[in-house]
Every structure is written in structure tokens, then in C-alpha cells.
């Protein structure tokens, strides 16, 4: 059985999960530079959280920092390193970093990243690390054991598929205005929008149980503003590539209708509303300290503007979104000996389409984020 087969058979083993995770074997780490730019932009929130975290009055207990949706760990480790820069000088206490993702995540790569030479990657004898498998929508550590909880981009993946099909486009927010290559009804869109809010509320409720009073929570995710959505371009391209195989009969119309990426692009208001609106039963648990909506430059866009190398640009663009879309696409297709080949053909077609008309698939990265404090 191949690793791909193992991942596919595990697709339903994690509750509240709609994907088996990112492409492993180092592929996600190698193709997540845009995500890193979006994470780096919220470093002021991390610094604020660690500078204001109460570290006195709890004896010699361990301070625990958890990142939910860590994937292979490159970005997660960098986030923890940033937090430790502020926290370590403030306390003599031991610190534990907890890196969490779905059971189907590539934890072997994560563990190598954490202790590649047999020592902690964080370079301090006070810091210890562990991994925890499970859905971020479930409680994963004991009550009152965390001091910082973070999630970066992962909460964009919905806890469940609220509809059995999305027949005219592969993404809940719908196509970009540039392509208009499909449609999502307003009723269907609202179904996903409400689930996205409920998911934030669910995430906050379980983290509230895990956090100590005064503990900090940072949630950041790709999103949208009044001008653009992070889904523009990438899902237009993937949709066009999939439709090419619907048209030639290799993917059935029924399979296309059932397949959609279970991801939603939130506005800043959609991210923060569950934390502040009493109807979501979270506002009594957290205080909203800061929130932000922002755009970051995309590395492969910048490189293309500098050197005009279309081949390099297209390869980096397609590998970027393949890293987080491939698992869902594979599991949406009928299980057959030719499935892996068909998946490869879809991404090859995406590459061809992008090379032929790069102006049809412009990509921008919008992020939204918030910093919360657990109320006593």
C-alpha cells in the first residue's frame, strides 16, 4: 500500500475533519512561503501576547504553548521561536511547545524538524516539545493547561461538509470576478458562512477549557476584504483544470458536483463575530484584544514581476495550492488504480492553463487575525 493509499483510507478517521491534511514528505514546507508571509505579518500580536502573559503566581509549573494545524512544522516552529524570544527572558519556568494536527498529518517530518540533530530546535534547555494528534475542533489537552493557543490558516478548513454537493463551482465563496467561471447560490453561500462562524465558536469553546485564566489565543487565517479574496485565482484555476477532465469524460459530472474544497474565506467581521456576539456563547469566555485585516505580498508574484520567468512562476503557483488542495481532490475521486495518475493530470492541466493565460488567474493573499485573552 502506498502512502497515498494510506492517507485515503484514513480520510474519515478524524472527527470534525474534512481533509487528511497537507501533502507530506516536505512538500508543504517547501511550498508554504505565502502562508509564512501571512503569519509573519501578525508577529506583533505574538509579541503582545507573550509580553502581557501572566507568568508569576503559579509556582514552578510548566508554561505550555500550543499551535493547532502545524502541518510539517516549518512555520509552526518559527511561530514558537518568535513567542519564545519574548517569553524566555520573562520567566525561569520550563516551557513546553505543543504542535497539533490531524492524525493523518505527516508527523514524521514534523518530528525531524523539532529534533533534527537530537536536540531541541529551540536551542534552550528550558524548552520541551511534543505533538498531539486530533481535530482542532475537539479538546486535545487537559483543562487549564495552556497559556497560549495559536492557529494559522488551518481554521479555514471547515469541520464538516454542510452540503453534499456544490454543483457549479468547487469553492464555497464562488469564482472571482475576473473569471466568473461558475456560480454558488446565495443560499449555499450563507450555509457555508454560518458554518464558518460556528466553527470559530467551536474552536474557541474548546480552547477556553484548555487555557488558564489570562491565557492568550491568536487565530489567523486566509480571508477576504472588500477588494479581493485569497480564493481568487487559485480556485478559478483548479476549477478550470478539473472541468477539462469533466468535459473529456475522465471525471463524471456527478463527481464534479460532489467535489468541492471544504474551505471558507472569512472577512474580519466573520472571524471576530463569534468572539463578541453573545449568541455564539463565547463572548463571556474571551476578551477581544486586537484584530486586523491585511494583505501580504506573494513571493512567486514578486519573483515573476522581477524576472518575467513564466515557467518558474507557474510551477511555484501550482505547487503552492496543490500542497493544500490535493488531499481533498484525491478523496473526492472514485477509488481506482488510475486515481493518482488522474490527480497528477489535473495539476499538470492547471500548469498548462496558467502558462497559456497567466492574466486570467491573478492571486492576492488577504489575511485576517485576532488576539484574545481568556477571561477569569
N, C-alpha and C positions, 0 to 999 in steps of 0.2 A: 504494500500500500504506500503510495507517495504521500509526501507532506500535504499536498493539495487535497488528496482524498481524505486524509485525517481531519483537516480543517473543515471540509464539507460535512463529514459525518458528525462533527461536534457542533454544528450550527445551532441546534436547539438545546444544548446542554446548559447554557447560562440563562437564568431567568432574567426578564427585563432587558433582553439584548436583541438587537436587530441586525447585527453583523458578527462575524467571527473575529473581526479586528483588522488591523492594518497588514499589508504584505510584509512578511518577515524576512529573515535572512540578511538583515541590514538594509533592505530596500527602502523601508520607510525612513529610517535615519538619514539615508543618502539623499532623499527627495523631500525633505521637510523644511528646507530653508525658508520658504514663505511663512510657514507656521511659526518658525523661530522669530522672524521679524515681528509678527503679531504679538508674540509672548514678550519679547524684549521691550516693546512699547509700554507694557504695564509694569515694568520694574519699579517705578515709583510707588505703586500700590504694595508691592512686596516689601520694599524698604519701610514704608509707613507701617505695615502690619507688624514687622519684626521690631521696629523701634518702639512701638506702643504696646506690644505684648507684655502682659504682667508675668514676670519671671521670678518674683520673690514670693515668699509666704507658703510655699508648697514643699518645704524640706528639700530632700535630695532626690526627689522624683525625676524621672526622665521626661524631657520635653520631646513631644512627638509631632513631626511634620509629615503630612500625607498628601501625595499627589494622585488624583484619580484620573485614569486614562493615560497612563505613562507610555504606552506602546513599547518600543525597544529601548527607551531610556535616554537617548541623547539630549533631548530638550528637557525632560523631567529632571535629569541630573543637573543641568545648567540652572534650572529654576531653584533647586535646592541649594546649589552653591551660592546663588545670589542671596537667598534667605539667610544662609549661614554666615555670610560676610557681615551682616548686621547683628545677627543673634549671638554668635560665639563670643564676641568681646563683652557681651552684657551678662553672661552667666557662667558659673563654674559647673553647672549641671550637665550630665550626659544628654545627648540629643540622638533621637532615632529618626531616620528618614524612612518613610513607608511609600513604596511605589506600587500602585494597584492598577490592574486592568483585567479584562475578561479572561476566563480560564484558557481560552484558545489563543491568547496573546503569545508572541514569541519571547517567553521568559528566559530562554537560554541566552539570547542576545542581550537582554536586559541585565542578567546576572554577570555576564562578561564585562559589560560596561561599568557596573558598580564595583567589581573587584577584578579588573583585568590583569593585574600583576600580584594578586594575592593580598593586596592592601586596599583600604577604602579609597575610592576615587576622590573623596573629600579631603584627604590629607590631614586629618585630625584624629587623635586618639580618643577624643570625646564623642565622635560621631559613629553611629552604628546604623546599618541599613537592613531592610527586609522587604519582601514582596508579598502582596496579598492578592489573591485571585477572586474575582466576583464582579457583579454589575454595580456600577456607581449609584444605581437607584435603590440598592439594598444596604442595610447596615453591615459594615465589614470589619469594624474594630469595636472594642468594648465601650460601654457608656463612659463618658467623661475622661477619655484617654488621649484625645488630640488637642493640640494647641494651635495648629494651622492646618487647614484643609484647602487644597487648590485643585482646580481643574482647568485645563487649557485645551480648547477646541473640542474635546471629547463629548461635551454635553450637547453638541449639535446633533449627535446621533440619538434618535428617538428611542424610548423604552419599548415601544411596540409599533406594529403596523396598524394604524387605526382603520384603514380601508384595505379591502382585498385586492383592489386594483386601482390604477391611475391610468386610464386607457389612452390618453392623448399626449402624455409627456412623462419623462422619467423622474421629475423632481417636483416636490410639493409647492414650491414658490412659483413655479411656472417658468417659461422661457424668458430670455432677455428681450428688450425692445428692438435690439439690433437684428436678431434672427426671427423672432416670432414664429418659431418652428414647432409649435404645438400649443396646447392650452390646458389650463387647470381651472375648473369651475370655481366660482366664489364660495360655494357651499363646501366643496372639497378642501379648498384652501383654508377656510375657517376651522374645519375639523383638525387639520394639522396645527394651525396656530394655537388652538386651545390645548391640544396635547402638549405642545412645546412649553406652554406656561405650566401645565400640570406637572410636567417632568422637572422643571426647575423647582417647583414646590416640593415634589417628592425628594429630590436631591437635598434640598435644604433641611427637610424634616429629619432625614436620617443622619445628616451631618450634625444637626443640632443635638442629637442624642450622643454623638461621639465626641463633641467638643466640650472642653471645660468652659465654665463661665468666663467671659472675656476673651475666649479663643477667637481666632480670625479665620475668615473664609474669603477666598478670591476665586471668582468664576469668570473666565474669559472664553469667548467663542467667536468664530467667524460669524458675520452677520450682514446687515444691510442698513443703509440710511436712505434719505430722500432722493439721493442721486444715483446710487448703484447698489448692487448686491454681489457678494462674493460668489454666488452661484452663476452669475452671468458669465458666458463664455465657456467655462469648463463643462457645464451640463448641456449647453447647446451642442457642443462638440461631441460629447459622449452620446447624446440622443441621436444626432445625425449618423454617427458611426453604427449604432445599434440598428437604426432604421434601414441602413444599407443591407443588412442581413435579414431583416423582415421582408424587404422587397424582393430579395432573391430566394426566399423560402427557407433559409437556414435557421431562422428564428421565427416561430409561429406568431401570428397576430395575438393569440391568447397569451403566449409567454410574454410578449411585449406589454400587454395590458396589465399583467400581474406584476411585472418588474418595475420597481421604482426605488430610488435611493432613499432610505428612511431617515432623511436629514432635513432640518428646517433652518432657514436663515432668519434669525430673530433681529428685530430692531432693538435699540437700547431699552425702550419702554417695555417691550415684551420680555426682556431679560429681568428687569428690575421690578415689574408689577407684582409677581408672586411674592417678593420680599416685603412689599409695602402695602398691598391690598389685603385687608383683613379677611376677605372671602376665601383666600388660599390658606388660611390658618398657619401663617408663618411670621407675620409681622410682629407678634408677641415674642418671637424667639430670637430675632436678629435686629440689629440697628444698621441701616444702610449708611456707611461712612463716605464712600466715594463711588462714582460711576463715570464711565467715559465711552464715547463712540469715536472712532478714529480710523484713518486709512494709513496703510504702510506700503512702501514701495516693494515691488516684487522683483527678486533678484534676476530671474530669467528675462523679465521685461527690460530691466536696466541694461543687461548684457546685450540684448538684441538692439536696443537703441544705440549702444556704443559701437558694436561691430557689424551689425546687419547680417549676422550668420544665422540664416533661417533654419538650416539643418540642426544646429545646436539648440536653437530656441525651441523648435518643435519637439525635439526629443526630451528636453527638460520639462516643458509644459505638460506633455502627455504622461511622462513618468511621475510627475507631481500628483496629478489627480488619479492615476492608476493606483498609487500607493494606498489610497483610502476608499476607492470605489470597486476594486477588483473582487474582493470577497463577496460583496452583495450581488454583483453581476453574476459571478460563478454560481452561487447558490440559487439564483433565480432561474437558471437554465436547467433543462432536464438532465438528470444524471445519465451520462452516456460516455463511451470510450472517447468520443471526439470533443467532449466539452472543453478541455483545456486548450485544444487547438482553436476552437471557435472563440474562446475568450481572447487568445492572442491575436486572432484575426480582427476582432473588434478594435483593439487598441492600435493595431497596425493601420486599420482604416482611419481611425482618428488622426493618426500621424499624417496620413496622406491628405486628408481633408484640410488639416491645418496648414500643411505645406502649400497646398493649392490656393488657399484663400485665408491668410492669417488675419486680415482685417474683419472677417466675419465672426471672430471669436475673441474679442478683447476681454482681458481678465484684469480685475482690480480686487484688492484684498481689503475688506472692511472688517473691523473688529469691534466688539462691544465687551465691556468688562465692568465688574463691580467688586467692591470690598465691603464685607460685612463683619460685624462684631457680635458674638454670641452674648445675648443678654443673660444676666444673672438669674 
